Amino acid sequence: MLMTEKHSPYTRRSFMSILTASAYGIRTSLTRSAETSTPKKAQIAITFDLEMSRQYPKRNVLEWDFQKGNLNPETKAYSLKAAETAKESGGLIHFFCVGRVLEQKDVSWLKKISEMGHPIGNHTYDHVNVWATKPQQTQFRFQRSPWLLGGKTAEQVIRQNIRLTTEAMKQRLGIEPDGFRTPGGSNNALNKREDLQKMLLAEGFQWVSSGYPQHKYSHPKEEPTQEIYQSILHAQQTAQPYVYPTGLIEIPMSPISDVGAFRSSYWKLKYFLKSVELCVQQAIEQGGVFDFLCHPSIMYVEDPKFETIKLICDLVNQAGNRAEIVGLSDIAKRVSKKQN
C-alpha cells in the first residue's frame, strides 16, 4: 500500500522521480526505503560561468574562443533574469566572471546581480587553461597573437590572469571575488599540481572549483540511455568536496554540464532536465553536494524559459529542511568545519 503524500517523507515530485528512475531501471538512492536514517542537509549550488561559448548561438561559430569575455546582449540579459528568477524562488546563483567582461562599457547588469546578493567569483581574465605548461597553450588568443604574452612563462600568464580579474572586480564592481573556478574542468582537478594549489592560496583563495568527473556521453542527437543516466549519477556521487594536502578546498563541478549535454551531445532540454532532477534528488537523499554548472551563453538558446533553474529551486524548496541552495563558499565552510 502506498503512503499518502501527507505521511510520506517524499513530495509528489520526488515520488514521481522515483517512478521515473525505476521505469528506466536507474539505480539511485531514491529507490531505497524511506525508513533509512536522515542524512545531513544537502547543499545544492547553481553556478553560471560568464563567458561566450563556441558553437553558440549558432553552430560553427568559433570566434568566441578568442573573445570569451565579449558577452553579447542576450547572454547579459539572460544572466540578470536568471538571477532574478532564482531569487524569487528563494535561491541564488554563484557566478564566475571572466575578467575581460569588465572591459565592456556597461556592467550595470552585473552590479545589479551583485547587489541582489548573488556571489561572483574569479574565472581568470582571458579564460586561460591553468593546466598549460607552455605560454601559448594558455589561450587561443595568445596562439593567434603571441606578442600579447610579452615573454611571460605559462605560470606568469596564469598568475597575471588571476590578479587582473581580482583587480578588475574591485575597480568595476567594488567587490572582492568570491572564490575561483578554473576555465574548463579536469577529472584530475588540481591533484598533483601543488604549484597551482599554492598559487591560488597565495592569491587569497581558500577554495577552487576545478574538478569535473568522468562519465559516459550519449551519441550526438541520440536520446540518453539508462546506462548514460546511471553513469552520470555515479559520477555525481564522486564529485564531492575534499581538501588538498596544501589546505586548499576542492568543490568539483557536477555532471552533466550544459556543454556536454547540448554542445557535444545535442540533447533535448527534457533529457537535461531529467538528468538534473535525478542528480539533485540523489544529492538530497544522500545529504551530498550538487554543483550545477552551466553557461548563460548556451542556456539562453537551449533553456530560454529558465526551466532548469526553476526545477532545481522547486526540488530544494520541496525538500524542506533536507536541502538548501547555497553559494560555493558555504560548501567550503562546511568542509572546513568538518576538517577542524
BALOBA-1460 file (C-alpha; in Angstrom, 3 decimals):
// residues 340
<rec num="1" residu="m" x="0.000" y="0.000" z="0.000"/>
<rec num="2" residu="l" x="1.413" y="3.389" z="-0.996"/>
<rec num="3" residu="m" x="1.800" y="6.069" z="1.670"/>
<rec num="4" residu="t" x="-0.223" y="9.200" z="1.155"/>
<rec num="5" residu="e" x="1.600" y="12.430" z="0.395"/>
<rec num="6" residu="k" x="0.661" y="13.689" z="3.873"/>
<rec num="7" residu="h" x="2.586" y="10.936" z="5.633"/>
<rec num="8" residu="s" x="5.353" y="10.306" z="3.134"/>
<rec num="9" residu="p" x="8.786" y="11.983" z="3.522"/>
<rec num="10" residu="y" x="8.728" y="12.403" z="-0.246"/>
<rec num="11" residu="t" x="6.914" y="15.143" z="-2.121"/>
<rec num="12" residu="r" x="4.808" y="14.254" z="-5.120"/>
<rec num="13" residu="r" x="7.642" y="15.459" z="-7.386"/>
<rec num="14" residu="s" x="10.247" y="13.303" z="-5.648"/>
<rec num="15" residu="f" x="7.874" y="10.323" z="-5.683"/>
<rec num="16" residu="m" x="7.456" y="10.828" z="-9.418"/>
<rec num="17" residu="s" x="11.247" y="10.961" z="-9.703"/>
<rec num="18" residu="i" x="11.428" y="7.571" z="-8.022"/>
<rec num="19" residu="l" x="8.931" y="6.196" z="-10.521"/>
<rec num="20" residu="t" x="10.858" y="7.786" z="-13.387"/>
<rec num="21" residu="a" x="14.132" y="6.325" z="-12.176"/>
<rec num="22" residu="s" x="12.555" y="2.906" z="-11.668"/>
<rec num="23" residu="a" x="10.940" y="2.971" z="-15.086"/>
<rec num="24" residu="y" x="14.349" y="3.447" z="-16.663"/>
<rec num="25" residu="g" x="15.983" y="0.900" z="-14.410"/>
<rec num="26" residu="i" x="18.161" y="3.628" z="-12.933"/>
<rec num="27" residu="r" x="19.616" y="2.700" z="-9.570"/>
<rec num="28" residu="t" x="19.699" y="5.670" z="-7.222"/>
<rec num="29" residu="s" x="19.264" y="6.158" z="-3.512"/>
<rec num="30" residu="l" x="15.745" y="7.361" z="-4.337"/>
<rec num="31" residu="t" x="14.615" y="3.746" z="-4.568"/>
<rec num="32" residu="r" x="15.798" y="2.939" z="-1.043"/>
<rec num="33" residu="s" x="13.464" y="2.640" z="1.912"/>
<rec num="34" residu="a" x="12.095" y="5.874" z="3.301"/>
<rec num="35" residu="e" x="12.855" y="4.490" z="6.768"/>
<rec num="36" residu="t" x="16.614" y="4.866" z="6.425"/>
<rec num="37" residu="s" x="18.340" y="7.326" z="8.737"/>
<rec num="38" residu="t" x="18.109" y="11.004" z="7.825"/>
<rec num="39" residu="p" x="21.348" y="12.289" z="6.215"/>
<rec num="40" residu="k" x="22.803" y="15.738" z="6.690"/>
<rec num="41" residu="k" x="21.288" y="18.632" z="4.762"/>
<rec num="42" residu="a" x="22.136" y="18.561" z="1.077"/>
<rec num="43" residu="q" x="23.860" y="21.609" z="-0.357"/>
<rec num="44" residu="i" x="22.760" y="22.488" z="-3.878"/>
<rec num="45" residu="a" x="24.594" y="25.170" z="-5.864"/>
<rec num="46" residu="i" x="23.602" y="26.772" z="-9.159"/>
<rec num="47" residu="t" x="26.602" y="28.241" z="-10.965"/>
<rec num="48" residu="f" x="26.913" y="30.314" z="-14.129"/>
<rec num="49" residu="d" x="30.203" y="30.860" z="-15.946"/>
<rec num="50" residu="l" x="30.080" y="34.307" z="-17.549"/>
<rec num="51" residu="e" x="31.778" y="33.737" z="-20.882"/>
<rec num="52" residu="m" x="30.873" y="33.243" z="-24.507"/>
<rec num="53" residu="s" x="30.760" y="29.673" z="-25.822"/>
<rec num="54" residu="r" x="31.824" y="28.290" z="-29.163"/>
<rec num="55" residu="q" x="29.024" y="26.933" z="-31.362"/>
<rec num="56" residu="y" x="26.533" y="29.408" z="-29.867"/>
<rec num="57" residu="p" x="24.147" y="30.961" z="-30.647"/>
<rec num="58" residu="k" x="24.689" y="29.105" z="-33.934"/>
<rec num="59" residu="r" x="26.778" y="26.069" z="-34.805"/>
<rec num="60" residu="n" x="30.177" y="26.602" z="-36.418"/>
<rec num="61" residu="v" x="30.665" y="29.896" z="-34.564"/>
<rec num="62" residu="l" x="34.215" y="29.565" z="-33.215"/>
<rec num="63" residu="e" x="35.363" y="33.175" z="-32.880"/>
<rec num="64" residu="w" x="34.210" y="33.266" z="-29.257"/>
<rec num="65" residu="d" x="37.277" y="31.172" z="-28.408"/>
<rec num="66" residu="f" x="39.256" y="34.375" z="-28.926"/>
<rec num="67" residu="q" x="36.705" y="36.744" z="-27.347"/>
<rec num="68" residu="k" x="35.477" y="34.854" z="-24.304"/>
<rec num="69" residu="g" x="34.648" y="37.978" z="-22.328"/>
<rec num="70" residu="n" x="32.850" y="39.873" z="-25.079"/>
<rec num="71" residu="l" x="29.378" y="38.969" z="-23.834"/>
<rec num="72" residu="n" x="26.537" y="39.601" z="-26.265"/>
<rec num="73" residu="p" x="23.331" y="41.360" z="-25.097"/>
<rec num="74" residu="e" x="21.379" y="38.102" z="-24.913"/>
<rec num="75" residu="t" x="23.869" y="36.497" z="-22.527"/>
<rec num="76" residu="k" x="23.858" y="39.502" z="-20.211"/>
<rec num="77" residu="a" x="20.070" y="39.762" z="-20.223"/>
<rec num="78" residu="y" x="19.687" y="36.036" z="-19.538"/>
<rec num="79" residu="s" x="22.151" y="36.207" z="-16.638"/>
<rec num="80" residu="l" x="20.270" y="39.061" z="-14.976"/>
<rec num="81" residu="k" x="16.865" y="37.429" z="-15.464"/>
<rec num="82" residu="a" x="18.222" y="34.125" z="-14.159"/>
<rec num="83" residu="a" x="19.451" y="35.897" z="-11.033"/>
<rec num="84" residu="e" x="16.013" y="37.431" z="-10.542"/>
<rec num="85" residu="t" x="14.278" y="34.098" z="-11.167"/>
<rec num="86" residu="a" x="16.424" y="32.266" z="-8.622"/>
<rec num="87" residu="k" x="15.956" y="34.997" z="-6.024"/>
<rec num="88" residu="e" x="12.168" y="34.930" z="-6.458"/>
<rec num="89" residu="s" x="12.309" y="31.213" z="-5.632"/>
<rec num="90" residu="g" x="14.423" y="31.768" z="-2.542"/>
<rec num="91" residu="g" x="17.660" y="30.667" z="-4.208"/>
<rec num="92" residu="l" x="20.808" y="32.212" z="-5.558"/>
<rec num="93" residu="i" x="23.314" y="31.734" z="-8.360"/>
<rec num="94" residu="h" x="27.084" y="31.722" z="-7.944"/>
<rec num="95" residu="f" x="28.539" y="33.491" z="-10.983"/>
<rec num="96" residu="f" x="32.115" y="33.205" z="-12.217"/>
<rec num="97" residu="c" x="33.306" y="36.145" z="-14.261"/>
<rec num="98" residu="v" x="35.941" y="36.225" z="-16.996"/>
<rec num="99" residu="g" x="37.837" y="39.462" z="-16.368"/>
<rec num="100" residu="r" x="37.510" y="40.784" z="-19.910"/>
<rec num="101" residu="v" x="33.759" y="41.063" z="-19.310"/>
<rec num="102" residu="l" x="34.612" y="44.065" z="-17.161"/>
<rec num="103" residu="e" x="36.190" y="45.894" z="-20.101"/>
<rec num="104" residu="q" x="32.729" y="46.419" z="-21.565"/>
<rec num="105" residu="k" x="31.236" y="49.886" z="-21.322"/>
<rec num="106" residu="d" x="28.137" y="48.870" z="-19.367"/>
<rec num="107" residu="v" x="28.422" y="46.493" z="-16.427"/>
<rec num="108" residu="s" x="25.327" y="47.768" z="-14.612"/>
<rec num="109" residu="w" x="23.617" y="44.388" z="-15.171"/>
<rec num="110" residu="l" x="26.419" y="42.650" z="-13.277"/>
<rec num="111" residu="k" x="26.332" y="45.229" z="-10.489"/>
<rec num="112" residu="k" x="22.608" y="44.511" z="-10.109"/>
<rec num="113" residu="i" x="23.360" y="40.810" z="-9.814"/>
<rec num="114" residu="s" x="25.881" y="41.510" z="-7.068"/>
<rec num="115" residu="e" x="23.518" y="43.890" z="-5.263"/>
<rec num="116" residu="m" x="20.860" y="41.150" z="-5.200"/>
<rec num="117" residu="g" x="23.247" y="39.083" z="-3.114"/>
<rec num="118" residu="h" x="24.495" y="36.642" z="-5.729"/>
<rec num="119" residu="p" x="28.207" y="35.802" z="-5.259"/>
<rec num="120" residu="i" x="30.640" y="36.406" z="-8.124"/>
<rec num="121" residu="g" x="33.936" y="34.563" z="-8.406"/>
<rec num="122" residu="n" x="37.158" y="34.837" z="-10.406"/>
<rec num="123" residu="h" x="37.306" y="32.895" z="-13.694"/>
<rec num="124" residu="t" x="40.648" y="34.332" z="-14.936"/>
<rec num="125" residu="y" x="40.917" y="37.300" z="-17.273"/>
<rec num="126" residu="d" x="41.203" y="35.582" z="-20.653"/>
<rec num="127" residu="h" x="39.695" y="32.187" z="-19.796"/>
<rec num="128" residu="v" x="43.136" y="30.597" z="-19.638"/>
<rec num="129" residu="n" x="43.985" y="26.928" z="-19.279"/>
<rec num="130" residu="v" x="45.576" y="26.766" z="-15.840"/>
<rec num="131" residu="w" x="46.980" y="23.291" z="-16.563"/>
<rec num="132" residu="a" x="49.034" y="24.599" z="-19.536"/>
<rec num="133" residu="t" x="52.796" y="24.242" z="-19.295"/>
<rec num="134" residu="k" x="53.627" y="26.429" z="-22.300"/>
<rec num="135" residu="p" x="52.520" y="30.074" z="-22.530"/>
<rec num="136" residu="q" x="50.863" y="29.811" z="-25.956"/>
<rec num="137" residu="q" x="48.805" y="26.868" z="-24.715"/>
<rec num="138" residu="t" x="47.054" y="29.027" z="-22.139"/>
<rec num="139" residu="q" x="44.535" y="30.581" z="-24.567"/>
<rec num="140" residu="f" x="43.610" y="30.593" z="-28.253"/>
<rec num="141" residu="r" x="44.030" y="34.371" z="-28.206"/>
<rec num="142" residu="f" x="47.720" y="34.007" z="-27.409"/>
<rec num="143" residu="q" x="48.230" y="31.465" z="-30.169"/>
<rec num="144" residu="r" x="46.938" y="33.963" z="-32.696"/>
<rec num="145" residu="s" x="48.603" y="36.971" z="-31.057"/>
<rec num="146" residu="p" x="51.718" y="35.646" z="-29.263"/>
<rec num="147" residu="w" x="53.118" y="39.164" z="-28.749"/>
<rec num="148" residu="l" x="50.494" y="39.643" z="-26.027"/>
<rec num="149" residu="l" x="52.448" y="37.196" z="-23.878"/>
<rec num="150" residu="g" x="55.368" y="39.591" z="-23.548"/>
<rec num="151" residu="g" x="57.832" y="36.777" z="-22.945"/>
<rec num="152" residu="k" x="55.989" y="35.502" z="-19.866"/>
<rec num="153" residu="t" x="56.063" y="31.877" z="-18.785"/>
<rec num="154" residu="a" x="52.841" y="29.884" z="-18.513"/>
<rec num="155" residu="e" x="52.931" y="30.291" z="-14.735"/>
<rec num="156" residu="q" x="53.299" y="34.063" z="-15.068"/>
<rec num="157" residu="v" x="50.440" y="34.275" z="-17.585"/>
<rec num="158" residu="i" x="48.111" y="32.330" z="-15.297"/>
<rec num="159" residu="r" x="49.011" y="34.306" z="-12.193"/>
<rec num="160" residu="q" x="48.601" y="37.631" z="-14.008"/>
<rec num="161" residu="n" x="45.213" y="36.499" z="-15.366"/>
<rec num="162" residu="i" x="44.011" y="35.753" z="-11.862"/>
<rec num="163" residu="r" x="45.317" y="39.019" z="-10.423"/>
<rec num="164" residu="l" x="43.920" y="41.158" z="-13.233"/>
<rec num="165" residu="t" x="40.450" y="39.710" z="-12.719"/>
<rec num="166" residu="t" x="40.572" y="40.313" z="-8.983"/>
<rec num="167" residu="e" x="41.627" y="43.918" z="-9.560"/>
<rec num="168" residu="a" x="39.021" y="44.457" z="-12.278"/>
<rec num="169" residu="m" x="36.282" y="43.199" z="-9.962"/>
<rec num="170" residu="k" x="37.423" y="45.575" z="-7.240"/>
<rec num="171" residu="q" x="37.520" y="48.592" z="-9.536"/>
<rec num="172" residu="r" x="34.449" y="47.984" z="-11.723"/>
<rec num="173" residu="l" x="32.144" y="46.172" z="-9.290"/>
<rec num="174" residu="g" x="33.507" y="47.252" z="-5.935"/>
<rec num="175" residu="i" x="33.717" y="43.669" z="-4.673"/>
<rec num="176" residu="e" x="36.292" y="41.003" z="-3.916"/>
<rec num="177" residu="p" x="35.959" y="37.772" z="-5.901"/>
<rec num="178" residu="d" x="34.046" y="35.042" z="-4.099"/>
<rec num="179" residu="g" x="36.166" y="32.016" z="-4.907"/>
<rec num="180" residu="f" x="37.877" y="30.736" z="-8.028"/>
<rec num="181" residu="r" x="36.792" y="28.420" z="-10.818"/>
<rec num="182" residu="t" x="39.192" y="27.140" z="-13.437"/>
<rec num="183" residu="p" x="38.186" y="27.617" z="-17.080"/>
<rec num="184" residu="g" x="37.384" y="24.079" z="-18.087"/>
<rec num="185" residu="g" x="37.358" y="21.179" z="-15.670"/>
<rec num="186" residu="s" x="39.581" y="18.148" z="-15.242"/>
<rec num="187" residu="n" x="38.913" y="14.692" z="-13.888"/>
<rec num="188" residu="n" x="42.211" y="15.077" z="-12.035"/>
<rec num="189" residu="a" x="41.231" y="18.525" z="-10.707"/>
<rec num="190" residu="l" x="44.384" y="20.084" z="-9.203"/>
<rec num="191" residu="n" x="45.664" y="16.812" z="-7.779"/>
<rec num="192" residu="k" x="49.428" y="16.515" z="-8.250"/>
<rec num="193" residu="r" x="49.527" y="20.243" z="-9.091"/>
<rec num="194" residu="e" x="50.728" y="21.576" z="-5.776"/>
<rec num="195" residu="d" x="52.126" y="24.588" z="-7.623"/>
<rec num="196" residu="l" x="48.630" y="25.661" z="-8.702"/>
<rec num="197" residu="q" x="47.178" y="24.956" z="-5.287"/>
<rec num="198" residu="k" x="49.804" y="27.159" z="-3.647"/>
<rec num="199" residu="m" x="49.339" y="29.865" z="-6.283"/>
<rec num="200" residu="l" x="45.616" y="30.116" z="-5.522"/>
<rec num="201" residu="l" x="46.201" y="30.138" z="-1.778"/>
<rec num="202" residu="a" x="48.782" y="32.906" z="-2.245"/>
<rec num="203" residu="e" x="46.224" y="34.900" z="-4.256"/>
<rec num="204" residu="g" x="43.821" y="34.735" z="-1.331"/>
<rec num="205" residu="f" x="41.538" y="31.870" z="-2.363"/>
<rec num="206" residu="q" x="40.528" y="29.235" z="0.164"/>
<rec num="207" residu="w" x="38.702" y="27.046" z="-2.333"/>
<rec num="208" residu="v" x="38.676" y="26.184" z="-6.017"/>
<rec num="209" residu="s" x="36.176" y="24.544" z="-8.362"/>
<rec num="210" residu="s" x="38.308" y="22.694" z="-10.903"/>
<rec num="211" residu="g" x="37.247" y="19.063" z="-10.940"/>
<rec num="212" residu="y" x="34.788" y="17.509" z="-13.383"/>
<rec num="213" residu="p" x="34.196" y="13.736" z="-13.075"/>
<rec num="214" residu="q" x="34.381" y="11.296" z="-15.933"/>
<rec num="215" residu="h" x="31.130" y="9.800" z="-17.160"/>
<rec num="216" residu="k" x="29.641" y="8.348" z="-20.318"/>
<rec num="217" residu="y" x="28.048" y="10.522" z="-23.005"/>
<rec num="218" residu="s" x="25.308" y="9.637" z="-25.456"/>
<rec num="219" residu="h" x="25.983" y="9.758" z="-29.161"/>
<rec num="220" residu="p" x="25.108" y="13.124" z="-30.728"/>
<rec num="221" residu="k" x="21.360" y="13.627" z="-31.261"/>
<rec num="222" residu="e" x="20.512" y="10.313" z="-29.587"/>
<rec num="223" residu="e" x="18.319" y="10.038" z="-26.506"/>
<rec num="224" residu="p" x="20.446" y="9.130" z="-23.478"/>
<rec num="225" residu="t" x="20.022" y="5.544" z="-22.361"/>
<rec num="226" residu="q" x="19.630" y="4.093" z="-18.886"/>
<rec num="227" residu="e" x="23.384" y="3.433" z="-18.944"/>
<rec num="228" residu="i" x="24.141" y="7.114" z="-19.601"/>
<rec num="229" residu="y" x="21.947" y="8.346" z="-16.758"/>
<rec num="230" residu="q" x="23.408" y="5.707" z="-14.445"/>
<rec num="231" residu="s" x="26.935" y="6.792" z="-15.347"/>
<rec num="232" residu="i" x="26.080" y="10.440" z="-14.618"/>
<rec num="233" residu="l" x="24.564" y="9.522" z="-11.242"/>
<rec num="234" residu="h" x="27.640" y="7.508" z="-10.329"/>
<rec num="235" residu="a" x="29.890" y="10.402" z="-11.345"/>
<rec num="236" residu="q" x="27.766" y="12.772" z="-9.255"/>
<rec num="237" residu="q" x="28.455" y="10.649" z="-6.172"/>
<rec num="238" residu="t" x="32.202" y="11.018" z="-6.738"/>
<rec num="239" residu="a" x="32.014" y="14.787" z="-7.361"/>
<rec num="240" residu="q" x="32.036" y="15.708" z="-3.681"/>
<rec num="241" residu="p" x="34.226" y="18.336" z="-1.961"/>
<rec num="242" residu="y" x="37.564" y="17.454" z="-0.404"/>
<rec num="243" residu="v" x="40.737" y="19.123" z="0.862"/>
<rec num="244" residu="y" x="44.127" y="19.029" z="-0.858"/>
<rec num="245" residu="p" x="47.250" y="18.420" z="1.272"/>
<rec num="246" residu="t" x="48.038" y="22.136" z="0.947"/>
<rec num="247" residu="g" x="44.766" y="23.017" z="2.676"/>
<rec num="248" residu="l" x="43.030" y="24.315" z="-0.461"/>
<rec num="249" residu="i" x="39.441" y="23.047" z="-0.697"/>
<rec num="250" residu="e" x="38.196" y="21.498" z="-3.939"/>
<rec num="251" residu="i" x="34.498" y="21.766" z="-4.884"/>
<rec num="252" residu="p" x="34.056" y="19.723" z="-8.071"/>
<rec num="253" residu="m" x="31.537" y="20.615" z="-10.762"/>
<rec num="254" residu="s" x="28.671" y="18.153" z="-11.076"/>
<rec num="255" residu="p" x="27.646" y="16.306" z="-14.231"/>
<rec num="256" residu="i" x="26.254" y="16.795" z="-16.734"/>
<rec num="257" residu="s" x="27.233" y="20.293" z="-17.818"/>
<rec num="258" residu="d" x="25.339" y="22.171" z="-20.487"/>
<rec num="259" residu="v" x="28.440" y="21.945" z="-22.675"/>
<rec num="260" residu="g" x="28.418" y="18.153" z="-22.593"/>
<rec num="261" residu="a" x="24.659" y="17.867" z="-22.869"/>
<rec num="262" residu="f" x="23.855" y="20.448" z="-25.521"/>
<rec num="263" residu="r" x="27.027" y="21.338" z="-27.407"/>
<rec num="264" residu="s" x="28.553" y="17.863" z="-27.576"/>
<rec num="265" residu="s" x="25.585" y="15.508" z="-27.365"/>
<rec num="266" residu="y" x="22.851" y="17.744" z="-28.867"/>
<rec num="267" residu="w" x="20.445" y="16.790" z="-26.081"/>
<rec num="268" residu="k" x="16.868" y="17.966" z="-25.965"/>
<rec num="269" residu="l" x="16.019" y="20.057" z="-22.918"/>
<rec num="270" residu="k" x="13.829" y="17.310" z="-21.459"/>
<rec num="271" residu="y" x="16.821" y="14.945" z="-21.314"/>
<rec num="272" residu="f" x="18.838" y="17.580" z="-19.477"/>
<rec num="273" residu="l" x="16.034" y="18.263" z="-17.003"/>
<rec num="274" residu="k" x="15.691" y="14.565" z="-16.272"/>
<rec num="275" residu="s" x="19.405" y="14.242" z="-15.543"/>
<rec num="276" residu="v" x="19.397" y="17.321" z="-13.299"/>
<rec num="277" residu="e" x="16.339" y="16.106" z="-11.389"/>
<rec num="278" residu="l" x="17.800" y="12.660" z="-10.785"/>
<rec num="279" residu="c" x="21.109" y="14.108" z="-9.578"/>
<rec num="280" residu="v" x="19.516" y="16.692" z="-7.284"/>
<rec num="281" residu="q" x="17.232" y="14.073" z="-5.752"/>
<rec num="282" residu="q" x="20.182" y="11.766" z="-5.216"/>
<rec num="283" residu="a" x="22.128" y="14.561" z="-3.517"/>
<rec num="284" residu="i" x="19.140" y="15.311" z="-1.290"/>
<rec num="285" residu="e" x="18.704" y="11.676" z="-0.289"/>
<rec num="286" residu="q" x="22.404" y="11.298" z="0.473"/>
<rec num="287" residu="g" x="22.889" y="14.697" z="2.085"/>
<rec num="288" residu="g" x="25.533" y="15.477" z="-0.509"/>
<rec num="289" residu="v" x="26.605" y="18.364" z="-2.708"/>
<rec num="290" residu="f" x="25.376" y="19.127" z="-6.211"/>
<rec num="291" residu="d" x="27.307" y="21.867" z="-8.040"/>
<rec num="292" residu="f" x="25.248" y="22.591" z="-11.146"/>
<rec num="293" residu="l" x="27.388" y="24.075" z="-13.924"/>
<rec num="294" residu="c" x="26.103" y="25.995" z="-16.918"/>
<rec num="295" residu="h" x="26.801" y="28.947" z="-19.198"/>
<rec num="296" residu="p" x="24.215" y="31.643" z="-19.939"/>
<rec num="297" residu="s" x="25.564" y="31.944" z="-23.490"/>
<rec num="298" residu="i" x="24.369" y="28.367" z="-24.037"/>
<rec num="299" residu="m" x="21.315" y="28.367" z="-21.821"/>
<rec num="300" residu="y" x="19.602" y="31.357" z="-23.398"/>
<rec num="301" residu="v" x="19.414" y="29.248" z="-26.572"/>
<rec num="302" residu="e" x="18.626" y="25.869" z="-25.017"/>
<rec num="303" residu="d" x="16.528" y="26.867" z="-21.995"/>
<rec num="304" residu="p" x="15.031" y="30.306" z="-22.671"/>
<rec num="305" residu="k" x="12.302" y="29.914" z="-20.026"/>
<rec num="306" residu="f" x="14.716" y="29.112" z="-17.169"/>
<rec num="307" residu="e" x="13.168" y="25.686" z="-16.643"/>
<rec num="308" residu="t" x="16.355" y="24.217" z="-15.172"/>
<rec num="309" residu="i" x="16.719" y="26.917" z="-12.513"/>
<rec num="310" residu="k" x="13.046" y="26.668" z="-11.608"/>
<rec num="311" residu="l" x="13.306" y="22.884" z="-11.367"/>
<rec num="312" residu="i" x="16.292" y="22.996" z="-9.016"/>
<rec num="313" residu="c" x="14.673" y="25.626" z="-6.809"/>
<rec num="314" residu="d" x="11.413" y="23.660" z="-6.687"/>
<rec num="315" residu="l" x="13.172" y="20.427" z="-5.725"/>
<rec num="316" residu="v" x="15.089" y="22.126" z="-2.926"/>
<rec num="317" residu="n" x="12.057" y="24.014" z="-1.635"/>
<rec num="318" residu="q" x="10.007" y="20.825" z="-1.586"/>
<rec num="319" residu="a" x="12.762" y="19.022" z="0.321"/>
<rec num="320" residu="g" x="12.243" y="21.382" z="3.269"/>
<rec num="321" residu="n" x="14.989" y="21.139" z="5.879"/>
<rec num="322" residu="r" x="16.736" y="18.351" z="3.964"/>
<rec num="323" residu="a" x="18.316" y="20.697" z="1.419"/>
<rec num="324" residu="e" x="19.391" y="24.265" z="0.798"/>
<rec num="325" residu="i" x="20.578" y="26.329" z="-2.151"/>
<rec num="326" residu="v" x="23.949" y="27.850" z="-1.347"/>
<rec num="327" residu="g" x="26.975" y="29.535" z="-2.842"/>
<rec num="328" residu="l" x="30.189" y="27.552" z="-3.094"/>
<rec num="329" residu="s" x="31.731" y="29.429" z="-0.160"/>
<rec num="330" residu="d" x="29.031" y="27.929" z="2.086"/>
<rec num="331" residu="i" x="30.016" y="24.480" z="0.862"/>
<rec num="332" residu="a" x="33.667" y="25.258" z="1.577"/>
<rec num="333" residu="k" x="32.781" y="26.402" z="5.102"/>
<rec num="334" residu="r" x="31.122" y="23.090" z="5.883"/>
<rec num="335" residu="v" x="34.125" y="21.198" z="4.521"/>
<rec num="336" residu="s" x="36.440" y="23.355" z="6.630"/>
<rec num="337" residu="k" x="34.407" y="22.763" z="9.803"/>
<rec num="338" residu="k" x="34.452" y="19.035" z="9.173"/>
<rec num="339" residu="q" x="38.250" y="19.143" z="8.887"/>
<rec num="340" residu="n" x="38.557" y="21.042" z="12.146"/>
